[in-house]
């Protein structure tokens, strides 16, 4: 019985940080980093804040390079590497936007089935 209670408590504490994750886009992450930089937060504070981030789209290398000016030190840089790795399986923002776009008249004509020539 004691083992079961200890296992349940261990599982509960291990899953705790997953509940604290804040889902955001790449643009929101950039704004967060800029505001933390403007408030002159330390490297540890920024790294702690980045641990709570979960992206909803892929963080590309070019987007990450644009954000590195707001990263104060090595701890935050390491967290940016972790975020980039976690988001690698997500769809990039550009693809998400293209999928939502309605097809134009030319595309509908091009991909619509045509009757066979007689």
C-alpha positions as CSV (number, residue, x, y, z in Angstrom):
1,X,0.0,0.0,0.0
2,X,2.8,2.4,0.9
3,X,4.5,1.6,-2.5
4,X,1.3,2.5,-4.3
5,X,1.0,5.8,-2.5
6,X,4.7,6.7,-3.1
7,X,4.3,5.8,-6.8
8,X,1.2,8.0,-7.1
9,X,2.9,10.9,-5.4
10,X,6.0,10.5,-7.5
11,X,3.9,10.4,-10.7
12,X,1.9,13.5,-9.6
13,X,5.1,15.5,-8.9
14,X,6.7,14.5,-12.1
15,X,3.7,15.5,-14.2
16,X,3.4,18.9,-12.4
17,X,5.7,20.9,-14.8
18,X,3.7,19.6,-17.8
19,X,0.6,21.3,-16.4
20,X,2.4,24.6,-16.2
21,X,3.3,24.7,-19.9
22,X,2.1,27.9,-21.7
23,X,1.1,27.2,-25.3
24,X,2.1,30.1,-27.6
25,X,3.1,30.9,-31.2
26,X,6.5,31.9,-32.4
27,X,5.5,35.6,-32.5
28,X,4.3,35.5,-28.9
29,X,7.5,33.9,-27.9
30,X,9.5,36.7,-29.6
31,X,7.3,39.3,-27.8
32,X,7.8,37.6,-24.5
33,X,11.6,37.5,-24.9
34,X,11.6,41.2,-26.0
35,X,9.6,42.2,-22.9
36,X,11.9,40.1,-20.6
37,X,14.9,41.8,-22.2
38,X,13.3,45.2,-21.7
39,X,12.7,44.5,-18.0
40,X,16.4,43.4,-17.8
41,X,15.6,40.0,-16.3
42,X,18.6,37.7,-15.5
43,X,19.6,34.7,-17.5
44,X,18.1,32.3,-14.8
45,X,14.8,34.1,-14.8
46,X,14.5,34.0,-18.6
47,X,15.5,30.3,-18.6
48,X,12.9,29.5,-16.0
49,X,10.3,31.4,-18.0
50,X,11.3,29.5,-21.2
51,X,10.9,26.1,-19.4
52,X,7.2,26.8,-19.2
53,X,6.8,27.5,-23.0
54,X,5.2,25.0,-25.4
55,X,5.0,26.2,-29.0
56,X,2.0,25.5,-31.3
57,X,4.1,25.8,-34.4
58,X,7.6,25.0,-35.5
59,X,10.4,27.3,-34.4
60,X,12.6,27.6,-37.6
61,X,16.3,28.3,-37.5
62,X,15.8,31.8,-39.0
63,X,13.1,32.7,-36.5
64,X,15.3,31.4,-33.6
65,X,18.3,33.5,-35.0
66,X,16.1,36.6,-34.9
67,X,15.3,36.0,-31.2
68,X,18.8,35.3,-30.0
69,X,19.4,39.0,-29.6
70,X,16.9,39.0,-26.7
71,X,18.5,35.9,-25.0
72,X,20.7,37.1,-22.1
73,X,23.0,34.1,-21.5
74,X,23.9,30.4,-21.9
75,X,21.0,29.0,-19.7
76,X,18.4,30.8,-21.9
77,X,20.2,29.7,-25.0
78,X,20.1,26.1,-23.9
79,X,16.3,26.4,-23.3
80,X,15.9,27.9,-26.8
81,X,17.6,24.8,-28.1
82,X,15.2,22.6,-26.1
83,X,12.2,24.6,-27.5
84,X,13.5,24.3,-31.0
85,X,13.9,20.5,-30.6
86,X,10.5,20.0,-29.2
87,X,8.8,22.1,-31.9
88,X,10.7,20.3,-34.8
89,X,7.8,17.9,-35.2
90,X,5.2,20.6,-35.5
91,X,4.0,22.2,-38.8
92,X,5.7,25.5,-39.8
93,X,3.5,28.6,-39.7
94,X,3.7,29.1,-43.4
95,X,2.2,25.7,-44.1
96,X,-0.6,26.3,-41.6
97,X,-1.5,29.5,-43.3
98,X,-1.4,27.9,-46.8
99,X,-3.8,25.1,-45.8
100,X,-6.4,27.6,-44.5
101,X,-6.3,29.7,-47.7
102,X,-9.3,29.1,-50.0
103,X,-8.4,27.9,-53.5
104,X,-8.6,30.5,-56.3
105,X,-10.6,30.2,-59.4
106,X,-7.6,29.2,-61.4
107,X,-6.7,26.4,-59.0
108,X,-10.2,25.1,-59.0
109,X,-10.1,25.0,-62.8
110,X,-6.7,23.4,-62.9
111,X,-7.5,20.6,-60.4
112,X,-11.2,20.0,-61.4
113,X,-11.9,16.9,-63.4
114,X,-12.4,17.7,-67.0
115,X,-14.6,15.7,-69.3
116,X,-12.7,13.5,-71.9
117,X,-12.4,15.1,-75.3
118,X,-14.9,13.8,-77.9
